[in-house]
Amino acid sequence: MVNVGSILISGLIMSALYALVSLGFTLILSLRGVVNLTYGGFFLISAYTYFTLVSQYGVNAFVAAFVGVAAAAVASLVLYLVLVRYIEHNEEQTFMATFLIVFILQELFTYHYGSPDQLLANPVEGVVDVGGIAVSYSEIGALLSATVIIGLFVAFVNYTTTGQSIIAMSLDEVGATLVGVNVDRVNYLTWLISGAMAGVAGIFLGLFFSASPTMWLDPLLIAFAIVIVGGIGSIKGTVVAALLIGYVQTLTVTMWSPAWRGVFAYAILIAIILVRPQGLFGREVLE
């Protein structure tokens, strides 16, 4: 018998995590027009940094999580400074370069850690009863963290000067420059934020599904699907699409099999592309 309460809670947690994964991806895509496939590599960096510090050096889990997120954010900025800013106006070069880099990262992590999945230690053990359903503290932490981060992200974009500068640049970079926007500063900050969001998502993905050198692929594909379904540049669309795909996947796993997890999500993507290619809330700029 299907437990509706379990589906509602599990779907909400999965949707929040997917929204967190996708917002950092859509931030770069809408601002710079860059399909940054190395974004998936930041999941690896944060998850394995956390694993190494906790498992091999006995560092406090919360400190390790902070370091992992910071490492992903710095890696994102370095990627922009060293490579992307020189080729970002060539979409094909950027796509291929970021695609190759994430595979290089995969091979490096495979060489160092091996291919077996690594279980990440939960920072807080135990479960809590929610309406007769056992929910782990890690799941609650993921839901709360994603909700807070998404809320702060929305507030930052809409109600701060820097956020308005990001919106202005997504509309017209030349015009933003003419009215005094420091384009370089906004770019640096945007890549840092995107990497940090990927870092948080990477740790939670590692906690829920374990860390492996190939852990980046499925979440990155889902993030791409969510961004397209919601509409490129639409924060609201990203959150709605994350809810839609998160619950569809939860229902699929519960009622059929985990092997079918992505099938219906990608079917939704194909349908949206055919019927409404601009997405549910299609925008060309952040909203």
Phi, psi and omega in degrees: 000135182286129178269103185298319180299319179297319179296317180299315182289312180298319179296321179294317179296314179296320180295319179297319179293318178295322177297319179297315178300318190279329184295320178295326179290314182289335179299313180288321182295318183282326182281314187250351185070023184259123171273093188271092181287341175292347176310321177296330178294335178290334172300316180298314184299313182289317183295316182284331173297314177300312181301313183296314183294319183283311188281324185259335183240358176067025180288145176307137186300321181290324175294317179298321178297317178298316180295320179298316178295317179297320179297319179294320179296316180294319179299322178297314179296318179298319178302316180294313185294320186276328188231300195298321184296340180273342185231003188297340180278355175249101187299320182294316179297317181295316179301311184291320181295313180291329177295316181291323182295320180294328176287326174297316177299318179302315181293322179296316180291326176295317180297319185278318187256346185085170184276338181299149177293145178249127178278125179274136180289130177292133178294330179225116179277159174112170180227163177231146180274122178239097180060036180086004180246129180281120179238128182288156177297329178295320178294318176296319178298320178296316180296313180294316181298313180298317181297314180295314182296317179296318178298315178295322179297314179297315180296319180299313183293321188267337190234011176240158180297317179296319177299318178294329176294322177297316178298317180299319180292326179290336176281309185197105183295319180296315178297321178298320179297319182294332180265012171100009179287130176280095188299316181298315180299317180295319178299313181300314182295321180297316179292325176296313180297315180300315180295322179295319179295322175295323180296315178298314180298320181299319179293315179293323175298320178293324179291321184275323187242357185081159181261137175209159181299342180255011184294345185283335194291304183299312179299325180292319177296319178296318179300317179298317179297317182296317180297318180291315181297316182287329184112121183300126178094353182262112177295314178300316180297322179297316180294316180296316180295324177296319176297315181299308184287325178299316180286324176298316179294319179298316177297319180298313181295320183289318188263341179237267185202149175301334180296338180264010188310314187266351188299308183289329177298316180286332175296320176298318179300315180298318180297317180296317180299321182284320187266319184219077188298339178280356180090172183298319181233049189308126176219156175261354179227167178296139178217000000 
